[in-house]
C-alpha cells in the first residue's frame, strides 16, 4: 500500500515492530507525532500522562529506531 499523504496525527501500523523474549513479533498501532526533514517518522503511543509502564518502554524503544514511510501502513 502506498502512503503518499502521511501527515502528523495519522494512525499507522508498524508490522513486526518489536520482538518479545520468546521470539514472537508484535505489531503496533501508533500515531505519527513528527515527520523530520529527511522523511524519518516519530511516533507517540497514547497520551504521555496516561501511559502504562509497558507503553513507556515501547515509546522509548520507538524513539531509538529509525522509521520511514516505507515501514508503515496508514490505517485510516
Residue pairs with C-beta under 8 A, 6 or more apart in sequence:
1 73
1 74
3 12
3 69
3 72
3 73
3 74
6 12
6 32
6 35
6 41
6 69
6 72
6 74
7 32
7 35
8 32
8 33
8 34
8 35
9 31
9 32
10 31
10 32
10 74
10 75
10 76
11 29
11 30
11 31
11 74
11 75
11 76
12 29
12 30
12 31
12 32
12 41
12 43
12 72
12 73
12 74
12 75
13 27
13 28
13 29
13 72
13 73
13 75
14 27
14 28
14 29
14 30
14 43
14 62
14 67
14 71
14 72
15 27
15 73
16 25
16 26
16 27
17 25
17 26
17 27
17 28
17 62
18 25
18 26
18 28
18 58
18 61
19 25
19 26
20 26
28 45
28 58
28 62
29 75
30 43
30 44
30 45
30 62
31 43
31 44
31 45
32 41
32 42
32 43
33 42
33 43
33 44
34 41
34 42
35 41
35 42
36 42
39 68
39 69
40 66
40 67
40 68
41 67
41 68
41 69
41 71
41 72
42 62
42 63
42 67
43 59
43 62
43 67
44 59
45 51
45 55
45 58
45 59
45 62
46 55
51 59
